[in-house]
Amino acid sequence: MFLTFTIILLICELTIGIWSMVLWDEASTISSELQTKSFLKMKESCNEKNWIKLQRQFECCGLHGADDYSEKNCKITCVDHKMLNATSDIYYNNGCQKKFIKYMKGIVIQGGVLGFLAALFQAVGVFLFITYFRSLREVRKERAARLSARQRQLSESGVPAAAWRTDATQTPDVPLMAPPIPGAPPPTAASEPVPSSPPPPGLKV
């Protein structure tokens, strides 16, 4: 059960790694389409929180640069706030499209690398488990073979089966009483009462 679950997990990790590599080629196309649709809304309202946060995080402006904004009100969202005079016309020069695509590809590559590394460690763990299980089975086989050979040797030497000692800590049975001596009377128990002889007839007690 454990080995089956481990193999299933290994397959899932490999699938994640391969799928990440496939998405890496499509990351630029998908992100470009999503950015273009979202940027159209930004040009209309100039108040898209996601775009404002994106421009500040990546220090970019518009898709390809500050010239993408036709109105100055939208350009204010691209002002470099690190400058002391935030009201000046100092904007970020680079566009957000290339930076965001690069960021997305980096995340996809990290996911793929982590998936492959996890699968590699999982495969090593499965290999070590199988190796240990096989060695343990071989040790048990050798132990059973030695025990069988010992029993066969004792059987051929004429030792009864009841006397085979498979456990080194086993001790033979010791009799609780010594055997009786020939010609000696049988022992009597100390607690057994001695019968008294009846009084002679005519004697009053």
C-alpha positions as CSV (number, residue, x, y, z in Angstrom):
1,M,0.0,0.0,0.0
2,F,2.8,2.4,0.9
3,L,4.8,1.6,-2.2
4,T,1.7,2.1,-4.4
5,F,0.9,5.5,-2.9
6,T,4.6,6.5,-3.3
7,I,4.6,5.5,-7.0
8,I,1.3,7.5,-7.6
9,L,2.8,10.5,-5.9
10,L,6.0,10.2,-8.1
11,I,3.9,10.1,-11.3
12,C,2.0,13.3,-10.1
13,E,5.2,15.1,-9.5
14,L,6.6,14.2,-12.9
15,T,3.3,15.3,-14.5
16,I,3.6,18.7,-12.8
17,G,7.2,19.1,-14.0
18,I,6.3,18.2,-17.6
19,W,3.2,20.4,-17.6
20,S,5.2,23.3,-16.3
21,M,7.6,23.0,-19.2
22,V,4.7,22.9,-21.7
23,L,3.1,26.0,-20.1
24,W,6.5,27.8,-20.3
25,D,6.1,28.1,-24.1
26,E,2.5,29.3,-23.8
27,A,3.1,31.7,-21.0
28,S,4.0,34.6,-23.2
29,T,0.9,34.2,-25.4
30,I,-1.5,33.8,-22.6
31,S,-0.2,36.6,-20.5
32,S,-0.1,39.0,-23.5
33,E,-3.7,38.4,-24.3
34,L,-4.8,38.9,-20.6
35,Q,-2.7,42.0,-20.3
36,T,-4.1,43.6,-23.5
37,K,-7.7,43.0,-22.4
38,S,-7.0,44.4,-18.9
39,F,-5.1,47.4,-20.2
40,L,-8.0,48.5,-22.3
41,K,-10.1,48.9,-19.1
42,M,-7.2,50.8,-17.5
43,K,-7.1,53.3,-20.3
44,E,-10.8,54.0,-19.9
45,S,-11.0,54.5,-16.2
46,C,-7.3,55.0,-15.1
47,N,-8.3,53.4,-11.8
48,E,-7.6,49.7,-12.3
49,K,-6.1,48.7,-8.9
50,N,-4.4,45.6,-10.4
51,W,-2.7,47.6,-13.1
52,I,-1.6,50.3,-10.6
53,K,-0.2,47.7,-8.3
54,L,1.5,45.9,-11.2
55,Q,3.2,49.2,-12.4
56,R,4.5,50.0,-9.0
57,Q,5.7,46.4,-8.3
58,F,7.5,46.0,-11.6
59,E,8.4,49.7,-12.0
60,C,6.8,49.9,-15.5
61,C,4.3,51.9,-17.3
62,G,1.6,50.7,-19.8
63,L,2.1,47.8,-22.1
64,H,5.1,49.1,-23.9
65,G,5.8,52.4,-22.2
66,A,4.3,55.7,-20.9
67,D,3.3,56.7,-24.4
68,D,0.5,54.0,-24.3
69,Y,-1.5,56.4,-22.2
70,S,-3.2,59.2,-24.2
71,E,-4.3,61.1,-21.1
72,K,-1.9,62.6,-18.5
73,N,-4.2,61.5,-15.7
74,C,-3.4,57.8,-16.4
75,K,0.3,58.6,-16.6
76,I,0.3,59.7,-13.0
77,T,-0.1,56.1,-12.0
78,C,3.4,55.5,-13.6
79,V,5.1,58.2,-11.6
80,D,8.3,57.0,-9.9
81,H,7.4,57.5,-6.2
82,K,11.0,57.0,-5.2
83,M,11.6,60.6,-6.3
84,L,11.2,63.4,-3.9
85,N,9.0,65.4,-6.2
86,A,6.1,63.0,-7.0
87,T,4.2,65.6,-9.1
88,S,6.9,65.9,-11.7
89,D,6.6,64.2,-15.1
90,I,9.2,61.4,-14.3
91,Y,7.6,58.1,-15.3
92,Y,8.8,54.6,-15.6
93,N,10.3,54.1,-19.1
94,N,9.8,50.4,-19.6
95,G,6.5,48.7,-20.4
96,C,4.9,46.1,-18.2
97,Q,4.3,43.5,-20.8
98,K,7.8,42.1,-21.2
99,K,8.5,42.3,-17.5
100,F,5.3,40.5,-16.6
101,I,6.0,37.8,-19.2
102,K,9.5,37.3,-17.8
103,Y,8.0,37.1,-14.3
104,M,5.5,34.5,-15.3
105,K,8.1,32.4,-17.1
106,G,10.2,32.5,-14.0
107,I,7.3,31.1,-11.8
108,V,6.6,28.4,-14.4
109,I,10.3,27.3,-14.5
110,Q,10.5,27.3,-10.7
111,G,7.4,25.0,-10.5
112,G,8.8,22.7,-13.1
113,V,12.2,22.4,-11.4
114,L,10.6,21.8,-8.0
115,G,8.4,19.1,-9.6
116,F,11.4,17.3,-11.1
117,L,13.5,17.6,-8.0
118,A,10.6,16.2,-5.8
119,A,10.2,13.3,-8.3
120,L,13.9,12.6,-8.2
121,F,14.0,12.5,-4.4
122,Q,10.9,10.3,-4.4
123,A,12.5,7.9,-6.9
124,V,15.6,7.6,-4.7
125,G,13.4,6.9,-1.7
126,V,11.5,4.2,-3.6
127,F,14.8,2.6,-4.7
128,L,16.2,2.6,-1.2
129,F,13.0,1.1,0.2
130,I,12.9,-1.7,-2.4
131,T,16.6,-2.4,-1.8
132,Y,16.1,-2.6,2.0
133,F,13.1,-4.8,1.6
134,R,15.0,-7.3,-0.7
135,S,17.9,-7.4,1.7
136,L,15.6,-8.1,4.6
137,R,13.9,-10.9,2.7
138,E,17.3,-12.4,1.9
139,V,18.3,-12.3,5.6
140,R,15.1,-14.1,6.5
141,K,15.6,-16.7,3.9
142,E,19.2,-17.4,5.1
143,R,18.0,-17.6,8.7
144,A,15.2,-20.1,7.8
145,A,17.7,-22.2,5.8
146,R,20.2,-22.3,8.7
147,L,17.3,-23.4,11.1
148,S,16.2,-26.0,8.7
149,A,19.7,-27.4,8.3
150,R,20.2,-27.5,12.0
151,Q,16.9,-29.4,12.5
152,R,17.9,-31.8,9.8
153,Q,21.3,-32.4,11.4
154,L,19.7,-33.1,14.8
155,S,17.2,-35.4,13.2
156,E,19.9,-37.4,11.5
157,S,21.9,-37.7,14.7
158,G,19.0,-39.4,16.5
159,V,18.0,-36.6,18.9
160,P,14.3,-36.6,19.5
161,A,12.3,-33.7,18.2
162,A,11.3,-32.7,21.7
163,A,14.9,-32.0,22.6
164,W,15.6,-29.6,19.7
165,R,16.5,-26.3,21.1
166,T,15.7,-23.5,18.7
167,D,16.0,-20.8,21.4
168,A,19.4,-20.2,23.0
169,T,17.8,-19.0,26.2
170,Q,15.7,-22.2,26.6
171,T,16.7,-24.3,29.7
172,P,15.9,-28.0,30.2
173,D,13.2,-29.0,32.6
174,V,14.6,-29.8,36.1
175,P,12.7,-32.3,38.3
176,L,11.3,-30.9,41.5
177,M,12.1,-34.0,43.6
178,A,15.1,-36.4,43.6
179,P,14.4,-39.9,42.4
180,P,13.7,-42.5,45.2
181,I,16.6,-44.6,46.6
182,P,16.2,-48.4,46.1
183,G,15.2,-50.1,49.4
184,A,14.3,-46.9,51.2
185,P,10.8,-46.4,52.6
186,P,8.6,-44.0,50.7
187,P,8.6,-40.5,52.1
188,T,5.7,-39.3,54.2
189,A,4.4,-35.8,54.3
190,A,5.2,-33.8,57.4
191,S,1.7,-32.5,57.7
192,E,0.1,-36.0,57.6
193,P,-1.3,-36.9,61.1
194,V,0.0,-40.1,62.7
195,P,-3.0,-42.4,63.7
196,S,-3.1,-43.3,67.4
197,S,-3.6,-47.0,68.6
198,P,-7.0,-47.8,70.3
199,P,-6.9,-48.4,74.1
200,P,-7.0,-52.0,75.4
201,P,-10.4,-53.4,76.4
202,G,-11.6,-52.8,80.0
203,L,-9.4,-49.7,80.3
204,K,-11.3,-46.5,81.0
205,V,-9.9,-43.3,79.6
